[in-house]
Amino acid sequence: MFRWTCIYPAYINGKKSRADGRRVPVSKAVENPTYAEIKDVLTATGFNVLAENKAYSKEKSNEPTTRGRVRVQFRNDDGTPVNPKFPSRNFLINQIEREQERESSLVNYRE
């Protein structure tokens, strides 16, 4: 059986509180990430991903910009990680946060 895990933009959103679902420190969080951006980062990292139009249960707004989640094939059939560089879900979330932060700094540099 495939082992898929869900990642919502709220996990790395700096405008959310821990109670609202943020899972990284504010200092490492990204401002209003989208599920499409997360999908791009994970695809570039070599994971199989599916983008879904689902709402996060702790999300108070129902606007289209806040919707979406990314399902990631995290483990193979035998239970080994798809990408050994990311042995846990937290490593994966931290990678997304770092890539998002790098991309936003590039955009700010160009402006």
Helices and strands as residue ranges (DSSP letters): E 3-7, G 9-12, G 26-28, H 35-45, E 49-52, G 64-66, E 69-75, H 89-110
